[in-house]
Amino acid sequence: MNKAFTKELDADKDDDDLGLLPLPAGGKNYITPAGYARLRKEFMTLMDSERPKVVEAVHWAAKNGDRSENGDYIYGKKRLREIDKRIRFLSKRLEIAEVVDTSIHQGADQVFFGATVRYEESSSLSAFVQQRTVTIMGIDEADNQQGQVSWVSPIARALLRAHVGDEVNMVTPSGVYAIVVLSVAYPCKTAT
């Protein structure tokens, strides 16, 4: 079939195609001020810098003749679709974001959104006890490799509202974990 008659990927697909992580029913998209600023900066960079450069490159490549064998054109169109998809994702997430100032809990011994929690974990399957530290963040900003977990994750759900010294249970498919909260810390208020 001639390439001219094939359907190009539709840019206006459902939100499912955007990779939006699900929020709990009736839940909000909580995010820290720093996380919101990072998403906003990425959005603005894509809109103001990257997308115009790619559009210009695609326009230039389109003028060079046969588009079916023009690598610059094909790659440029593909990259443009990726950028537009990310822009739609960021736009939707920024639109529903609820920025939470986590420093208001400074000095508290209870776990809320934005807390850095040090805890002791033991499994019902073994006597092994392990200490861990996590920071409870928004869905779009959590980075597990940095010790950050989403507020909807099983560990965060188990820890939320607990006080220092409390023991809570976290049920997972691999078993039940007893968790003892050792310390809770919040970031200091940043100067604006």
C-alpha positions in Angstrom: 0.0 0.0 0.0 1.2 3.5 -0.8 2.5 5.3 2.3 0.4 8.3 1.4 -2.7 6.3 2.3 -1.6 4.9 5.7 -3.0 6.5 8.8 -0.5 8.5 10.8 -0.7 8.1 14.6 -3.5 10.2 15.8 -2.2 12.9 18.2 -5.6 13.3 19.9 -5.9 9.9 21.6 -7.4 9.3 25.0 -5.6 10.3 28.2 -4.9 6.6 28.7 -2.3 6.9 25.9 -0.6 9.8 27.8 0.7 7.5 30.5 -1.1 9.3 33.3 -0.7 7.4 36.5 -4.1 6.8 38.1 -5.1 8.8 41.1 -7.3 7.2 43.8 -11.0 7.8 43.4 -11.7 11.3 44.5 -8.0 11.9 45.1 -6.0 14.9 44.3 -2.7 15.2 42.5 -0.6 16.5 45.4 2.8 17.9 44.6 5.5 19.8 46.4 6.4 23.3 45.3 9.8 22.1 43.9 8.1 19.3 42.0 5.6 21.7 40.5 8.4 24.1 39.5 10.3 21.2 37.8 7.2 20.1 35.8 6.4 23.7 34.8 10.0 24.4 33.7 10.0 21.2 31.6 6.6 22.3 30.0 7.9 25.8 29.2 11.2 24.4 27.8 9.3 22.1 25.5 6.8 24.8 24.4 9.3 27.7 24.0 12.5 26.0 22.9 12.4 22.4 21.8 9.1 22.2 19.9 9.9 25.3 17.7 13.3 23.9 16.8 11.8 20.6 15.7 9.0 22.3 13.8 11.6 24.3 11.9 13.7 21.2 11.2 10.6 19.3 9.9 9.6 22.3 7.7 13.1 22.4 6.3 13.2 18.6 5.7 9.7 18.8 4.0 11.1 21.2 1.4 13.8 18.7 0.4 11.6 16.5 -1.8 10.4 12.9 -1.3 9.3 12.6 2.3 9.0 8.8 2.3 12.8 8.5 2.1 13.7 11.6 4.0 15.2 10.6 7.3 15.2 14.1 8.7 11.5 14.5 8.0 10.5 11.1 9.3 12.6 11.4 12.5 11.4 15.0 13.0 7.8 14.1 12.7 8.3 11.2 15.2 10.1 13.5 17.6 7.4 16.2 17.2 4.7 13.6 18.2 6.8 12.6 21.3 7.1 16.3 22.3 3.4 16.9 21.8 2.5 13.9 23.8 4.7 15.0 26.7 3.3 18.6 26.5 -0.3 17.2 26.7 0.8 15.0 29.7 2.4 17.9 31.5 -0.5 20.2 30.7 -3.0 17.8 32.2 -0.8 17.2 35.3 -0.2 20.9 36.0 -3.8 21.6 35.5 -4.9 19.2 38.3 -1.9 19.6 40.6 -2.5 20.7 44.1 0.7 22.3 45.5 1.3 21.5 49.2 3.7 23.5 51.3 5.3 20.6 53.3 7.2 22.9 55.6 4.1 23.8 57.6 4.6 20.5 59.4 8.1 21.4 60.4 8.8 19.9 63.9 5.8 17.6 63.9 6.2 14.0 64.8 3.3 12.8 62.6 3.7 11.6 59.0 2.0 13.8 56.4 2.7 14.4 52.7 6.3 15.6 52.2 7.7 13.9 55.3 11.0 12.2 55.3 10.5 9.1 57.4 13.1 6.8 58.9 11.5 3.4 59.9 12.3 -0.1 60.9 10.8 -2.9 58.8 10.4 -6.6 59.7 8.6 -9.3 57.8 6.3 -11.9 59.3 8.2 -14.4 57.1 11.6 -13.7 58.6 13.3 -12.3 61.7 15.4 -9.9 59.6 15.0 -6.2 60.6 15.9 -3.5 58.2 16.0 0.3 58.6 15.0 2.5 55.6 14.3 6.1 54.9 11.8 7.4 52.4 10.4 10.8 51.5 6.7 10.9 50.6 6.2 12.9 47.4 3.7 13.4 44.6 3.0 10.8 41.9 4.7 12.9 39.2 7.9 13.7 41.2 8.7 10.6 43.2 12.0 8.9 42.3 12.5 5.5 44.0 16.2 5.6 43.4 16.4 8.8 45.5 14.4 7.3 48.3 11.2 9.1 47.3 7.9 7.3 47.2 4.5 8.3 45.9 1.9 9.2 48.5 -0.3 6.5 47.0 2.3 3.7 47.3 1.7 0.9 49.9 4.5 2.1 52.2 3.3 5.7 52.1 -0.3 4.7 52.8 0.9 2.6 55.8 3.0 5.5 57.2 0.6 8.4 56.6 -0.9 9.7 59.9 1.5 7.5 62.0 3.5 9.2 64.8 7.1 8.5 65.9 7.1 5.3 67.9 3.9 3.9 66.2 3.9 0.4 64.7 1.9 0.0 61.6 1.4 -3.0 59.2 1.9 -2.9 55.5 0.2 -5.7 53.6 1.9 -6.8 50.4 1.5 -9.8 48.1 4.7 -11.2 49.6 3.5 -10.9 53.2 2.8 -8.5 56.1 5.5 -6.2 57.2 5.6 -4.6 60.7 6.9 -1.0 60.5 8.0 1.1 63.4 8.3 4.8 62.7 11.7 6.0 64.1 11.8 9.6 63.0 9.9 12.2 60.9 11.4 15.3 59.4 10.0 18.0 57.1 11.9 20.5 54.9 12.5 24.0 56.2 10.5 26.8 54.7 12.4 28.2 51.7 12.6 31.9 51.1 10.5 33.1 48.3 
